[in-house]
Amino acid sequence: MAQLLGLPVFGPDGESIGKLRDLVAGLRTDAQPPRVLGVVVELATRRRVFVPMLRVTSIDAGAITLSTGSVNMRHFTQRPNEALVVGQLLDARVHVTATGSPAVVVDVAMEPTRTRDWVIDRVAIRERTGRLVRRGPVQVVDWSQVRAPGVLELAGHPQAAHQLLAVFDSMRAADVATALQDLPSKRRYEVADALDDERLADVLAELPEDDQMDLLKHLDEERGADVLGAMDPDDAADLLAELSDRDKERFLELMEPAESAPVKRLLEYSSDTAGGLMTPEPIVLTPDSSIAEALARVRNPDITPALASMVFVCRPPSATPTGRYLGCVHIQRLLRDPPFDLVAGAVDKELTSLRPDASLLEVTRYFANYNLVCAPVVDDEEHLLGAITVDDVLDHLLPEGWRERQSRHTGVGTRA
């Protein structure tokens, strides 16, 4: 069933509906195989809806096809006797009935019955030794051959997250954040514990404020500081600004000085000003740098497309706050000019800059007037302090709680 994740879903006339994101199973208290109640489909609008299995007409290696009929678009609320196959069953700990050996669920398989129901009839498991999973072969057994398969003891025992992380590996951080919001708290914590600091930092930045705070409180202080240090300074500053002064100072003390310094500078500004919106880590070059060097910098996959849309030219030092700001070079100009030319000859000196105390309204008008996705923030002494990207502006323009509303709209659909 894990191999179905991400498959395209088509309607009866071949029209694209969306992608399969999970399956919902009804758990049982006896040894009978659980019934697959339906699938979770993510529409093109990123809304996630529940589609009953009776609406699924075909499943193959390349696509899933639905029959005609209406789909309930309301938000799915998981019932006590249900489980998300990928979100909860994979990596669950079980015991093999015949031997009593502990094992971990690697995957599960389903098949149709004579009554047109789909049931989970087989389980792929790998045995465990203590807290470690053996590197032995995967065994495929009947559902009845694992102990307590009806409930899988999901509420009381920790699950590993290897299979779920494998699913998340190819997803964008924003999509992983949405998926995490659909998981029970216990499972969400297990995934957070298993993610590396950099990946967790990216996901944390995409979560609603309440979920950010919840996960940060779950982490121990030292790891929380490491994750904050791995976040973009502006995202870390936004999160720290919501903490008490005591907690904020504690995390800043635990962070590496090189990571906490830009965050401290950002915390000096109000969150709805240019200074509070900016990132202090734009691409900065000295005037004697070449076009080729500038292009190499914007090719960095860790730089967002918006931030890579222009480089800023300043006198040394090139770390923010920089030396005297000379101007910016747009990526289109970098692509047109010979690679051996200097960036000093391609500088746009006519584009005005924003002051750190500029209001959100002023920043919004600036982006609208100049049709930009990135803008420089310069102080009164002409030092470059940072850059604002359009996504930072949108985060503050959208209504409060927009991430929670997105989660509700993109969550699993409820049953008809």
ChimeraX attribute file (.defattr): number of C-alpha atoms within 10 A of each C-alpha:
attribute: neighborCount
match mode: 1-to-1
recipient: residues
	/A:1	14
	/A:2	19
	/A:3	11
	/A:4	18
	/A:5	16
	/A:6	19
	/A:7	18
	/A:8	18
	/A:9	22
	/A:10	19
	/A:11	18
	/A:12	14
	/A:13	10
	/A:14	10
	/A:15	10
	/A:16	14
	/A:17	18
	/A:18	22
	/A:19	22
	/A:20	21
	/A:21	23
	/A:22	24
	/A:23	25
	/A:24	24
	/A:25	22
	/A:26	21
	/A:27	21
	/A:28	17
	/A:29	12
	/A:30	12
	/A:31	16
	/A:32	15
	/A:33	21
	/A:34	23
	/A:35	22
	/A:36	24
	/A:37	20
	/A:38	20
	/A:39	24
	/A:40	24
	/A:41	28
	/A:42	24
	/A:43	16
	/A:44	11
	/A:45	9
	/A:46	17
	/A:47	20
	/A:48	29
	/A:49	26
	/A:50	26
	/A:51	25
	/A:52	20
	/A:53	18
	/A:54	13
	/A:55	17
	/A:56	19
	/A:57	13
	/A:58	11
	/A:59	13
	/A:60	9
	/A:61	8
	/A:62	10
	/A:63	15
	/A:64	20
	/A:65	21
	/A:66	21
	/A:67	14
	/A:68	12
	/A:69	8
	/A:70	9
	/A:71	15
	/A:72	14
	/A:73	19
	/A:74	19
	/A:75	19
	/A:76	20
	/A:77	12
	/A:78	16
	/A:79	8
	/A:80	8
	/A:81	12
	/A:82	18
	/A:83	23
	/A:84	22
	/A:85	20
	/A:86	20
	/A:87	25
	/A:88	20
	/A:89	22
	/A:90	25
	/A:91	22
	/A:92	22
	/A:93	25
	/A:94	25
	/A:95	21
	/A:96	19
	/A:97	13
	/A:98	9
	/A:99	9
	/A:100	11
	/A:101	14
	/A:102	20
	/A:103	23
	/A:104	25
	/A:105	24
	/A:106	21
	/A:107	22
	/A:108	22
	/A:109	16
	/A:110	17
	/A:111	13
	/A:112	13
	/A:113	10
	/A:114	6
	/A:115	6
	/A:116	10
	/A:117	14
	/A:118	20
	/A:119	20
	/A:120	22
	/A:121	18
	/A:122	19
	/A:123	24
	/A:124	18
	/A:125	26
	/A:126	22
	/A:127	22
	/A:128	18
	/A:129	10
	/A:130	8
	/A:131	8
	/A:132	10
	/A:133	14
	/A:134	14
	/A:135	9
	/A:136	9
	/A:137	9
	/A:138	16
	/A:139	13
	/A:140	17
	/A:141	15
	/A:142	14
	/A:143	22
	/A:144	18
	/A:145	18
	/A:146	26
	/A:147	19
	/A:148	18
	/A:149	23
	/A:150	19
	/A:151	19
	/A:152	20
	/A:153	14
	/A:154	15
	/A:155	11
	/A:156	8
	/A:157	12
	/A:158	15
	/A:159	22
	/A:160	21
	/A:161	22
	/A:162	15
	/A:163	19
	/A:164	19
	/A:165	16
	/A:166	11
	/A:167	18
	/A:168	18
	/A:169	12
	/A:170	11
	/A:171	14
	/A:172	11
	/A:173	20
	/A:174	15
	/A:175	17
	/A:176	21
	/A:177	24
	/A:178	22
	/A:179	20
	/A:180	22
	/A:181	17
	/A:182	20
	/A:183	17
	/A:184	15
	/A:185	14
	/A:186	15
	/A:187	20
	/A:188	18
	/A:189	17
	/A:190	14
	/A:191	22
	/A:192	22
	/A:193	17
	/A:194	14
	/A:195	16
	/A:196	11
	/A:197	20
	/A:198	15
	/A:199	15
	/A:200	22
	/A:201	23
	/A:202	20
	/A:203	22
	/A:204	27
	/A:205	21
	/A:206	18
	/A:207	23
	/A:208	20
	/A:209	16
	/A:210	12
	/A:211	17
	/A:212	16
	/A:213	16
	/A:214	12
	/A:215	19
	/A:216	19
	/A:217	11
	/A:218	14
	/A:219	15
	/A:220	10
	/A:221	16
	/A:222	13
	/A:223	17
	/A:224	20
	/A:225	24
	/A:226	18
	/A:227	22
	/A:228	30
	/A:229	24
	/A:230	18
	/A:231	22
	/A:232	18
	/A:233	24
	/A:234	26
	/A:235	22
	/A:236	25
	/A:237	25
	/A:238	18
	/A:239	18
	/A:240	21
	/A:241	15
	/A:242	13
	/A:243	13
	/A:244	10
	/A:245	10
	/A:246	8
	/A:247	13
	/A:248	15
	/A:249	14
	/A:250	14
	/A:251	21
	/A:252	19
	/A:253	12
	/A:254	17
	/A:255	22
	/A:256	13
	/A:257	12
	/A:258	9
	/A:259	19
	/A:260	20
	/A:261	13
	/A:262	22
	/A:263	24
	/A:264	17
	/A:265	17
	/A:266	26
	/A:267	18
	/A:268	11
	/A:269	16
	/A:270	15
	/A:271	19
	/A:272	17
	/A:273	18
	/A:274	31
	/A:275	29
	/A:276	24
	/A:277	31
	/A:278	27
	/A:279	26
	/A:280	23
	/A:281	18
	/A:282	24
	/A:283	21
	/A:284	24
	/A:285	24
	/A:286	19
	/A:287	19
	/A:288	14
	/A:289	15
	/A:290	20
	/A:291	25
	/A:292	17
	/A:293	15
	/A:294	23
	/A:295	17
	/A:296	10
	/A:297	16
	/A:298	20
	/A:299	13
	/A:300	11
	/A:301	9
	/A:302	8
	/A:303	15
	/A:304	12
	/A:305	15
	/A:306	15
	/A:307	20
	/A:308	23
	/A:309	20
	/A:310	27
	/A:311	25
	/A:312	26
	/A:313	28
	/A:314	25
	/A:315	17
	/A:316	15
	/A:317	14
	/A:318	19
	/A:319	17
	/A:320	18
	/A:321	19
	/A:322	19
	/A:323	19
	/A:324	18
	/A:325	26
	/A:326	18
	/A:327	21
	/A:328	26
	/A:329	22
	/A:330	17
	/A:331	16
	/A:332	10
	/A:333	15
	/A:334	23
	/A:335	12
	/A:336	9
	/A:337	15
	/A:338	12
	/A:339	15
	/A:340	11
	/A:341	15
	/A:342	19
	/A:343	26
	/A:344	20
	/A:345	13
	/A:346	18
	/A:347	20
	/A:348	16
	/A:349	11
	/A:350	8
	/A:351	11
	/A:352	15
	/A:353	18
	/A:354	21
	/A:355	20
	/A:356	21
	/A:357	16
	/A:358	15
	/A:359	19
	/A:360	18
	/A:361	13
	/A:362	15
	/A:363	21
	/A:364	15
	/A:365	12
	/A:366	16
	/A:367	17
	/A:368	11
	/A:369	9
	/A:370	11
	/A:371	9
	/A:372	15
	/A:373	19
	/A:374	22
	/A:375	28
	/A:376	26
	/A:377	25
	/A:378	23
	/A:379	18
	/A:380	8
	/A:381	9
	/A:382	17
	/A:383	20
	/A:384	31
	/A:385	26
	/A:386	29
	/A:387	24
	/A:388	26
	/A:389	23
	/A:390	17
	/A:391	13
	/A:392	18
	/A:393	20
	/A:394	11
	/A:395	13
	/A:396	14
	/A:397	14
	/A:398	10
	/A:399	10
	/A:400	11
	/A:401	11
	/A:402	14
	/A:403	18
	/A:404	17
	/A:405	13
	/A:406	14
	/A:407	23
	/A:408	19
	/A:409	19
	/A:410	25
	/A:411	26
	/A:412	30
	/A:413	25
	/A:414	19
	/A:415	17
	/A:416	11
